[in-house]
Amino acid sequence: MKRRTTARDYPRTARLNTLVREILGGELERIDDERLMFVTFTNVVVDADLKHAVAYYDHSRGDDADEEVAEAFEELRHRFQGAIAAQARIKRTPELRFELDGVLRNAQHIDRVIKGLKDLSPDAEPVQFDPELYRSAPAEED
């Protein structure tokens, strides 16, 4: 028989991270700011002492809009914190910080690099390892 999952089986900080991410996502939907179009929260990390929280986000508006999106989040930070205070039943509201999550962009970059590699023929000779290439030059004496 499968054991029933309880809230105690799910660590408090993980539950809090999920709750804050849901609150921020809901508030983001209610905000009518063109700078925050196509933005999504990818993760939220709340400190165990509830003093600080980092909300990681990404958007599909391109690299040129990074600064504009960051500026919008900074201007609306207090509104997001107010939403957390109103909706979460926690002792104190953590101070929010917003950071661009580069994971998706890095993954896309790696994917482009891999797709750009030329296929090697199965009978291609493997590259030989040369340890001399990785040794640092000896330090010059004065």
Secondary structure, 3 states (H helix, E strand, C coil): CCCCCCHHHCCHHHHHHHHHHHHHHHHHHHCCCHHHCCEEEEEEEECCCCCEEEEEEEECCCHHHHHHHHHHHHHCHHHHHHHHHHHCCCCCCCEEEEEECCHHHHHHHHHHHHHHCCCCCCCCCCCCCCHHHHCCCCCCCC
